[in-house]
Amino acid sequence: MIFDLDAENIAVLGKETNPALVACLSSAAESYKRQLTTIIETSQIFNGSLKIYLTQEPTLKAAGAAFVVTGTPTFILLLEGKEKVRLLGATDTDRLSSFILRHAPLLKRGHSQ
């Protein structure tokens, strides 16, 4: 599932009990369309077992402050509402899904929780 990250759900993320991925993208970046496709494909791989929060203009500045994001793209994996690890820079679907599984091994591909 992909959600737009806004001021309201930034606060809720700290209480999130399920794994979540915050994806910080800039629509001005050359890799924007490719990274957006990567997020959509990753969401399909995890079929609802991972919530993905997408931040882009105009909420990028607020998310950047909340998560100390200094560049895009940045992918932040949250476990039990806390940052576990982040991936910096452009990526592809295989690398992003492997990154997620490496740090949240209880997540399953293609299964809902």
N, C-alpha and C positions, 0 to 999 in steps of 0.2 A: 504494500500500500504506500502510495506517495501522497504526502501532505505538504501544503505550502507552509513554510515556517513564518510565523508572524509573532508579534510581541506577546500575544496571549499564550500561544503554545510553547514559546521559549521558557516561560515560567513553569509550565506543566512538564517539560522534559526532565526536570530534576526529580520528579516524582514517578517517572516512567519505570515500570518494573520489567517490561519486556525489552529486548535489545532494540536499539534504534540507531539509525545512521543519519547524521546531519551532513547534507551535501551543499557546500557553499560554491556557487558558480557565478561568474560574471557574464552577462549576455554580451558584453563588449569583447570578450575573449574570442580568439580565432577558433579555439577548440570547443566552444559552447555547444553547438549542435551535436557533436560527437559525444561530449560528456553527458548531455541530456539523454541521448540514446542509451548510453551505458547505464544510467540510473534506471531508466524504464526497463531495460533487459534484466538488470539485477533484481528489481522488484518482482518481475515475472518468475525469476529463478526461485526466489524465496516464498512466493505465493502467499503472502500475508503473514508469514512468521517473523518478518522484519519490517518495522515501520521506517520509512525513509522520509525525512523532512528536508525539503528543497528550499533553499534560500537564494534569492537573486534580487536584483534591484526591484523595489526600493527597500526591502528588509535586510539586505546584505550588511549594511552598516550596523544595525542593531545586533544581528547575529554575530558579526565580526567582533563587536565589543563583548558580547556575552561569552563567546568561546575563544577569544583572543586569536582571531583569524587575521593574518597579515597578508595573505595572498590567495588567489584562486587558480584552479580548483583546489579545495580542501575537503576531505571526507573524514568525519569524526564519528567513531563508533562509541556509542554509549551503552553501558551495561549497568542495570539498576540505577539509572539516572545520572551516572557519573562517567566522565570520559575515560575510556579504556586505552584508546590508541587513535592516532590519526594518520592518514595517508595524504601526502602533499603532492600536488601536480596531476597532470592529465594521466588517465588510466583507461583500461578497457574492461569489458565485462568479466572476462576470465580472471584478470588480476584482482579486480575489486571483490568479486565473489570469493576468491581464494583468501584474500586478506580478511574478509569478514569471518569466514569459517575457521581460519587459523586462530582468531582471537575470541570467537564465540562458537566453539565447537558443538554446542548443543543445538544450534540452529540446523535445520534440515532444509535441503533444497526440495522445492516442490511440495512442501507440507505446511499446512496451517497449524498454528498453535491454538 
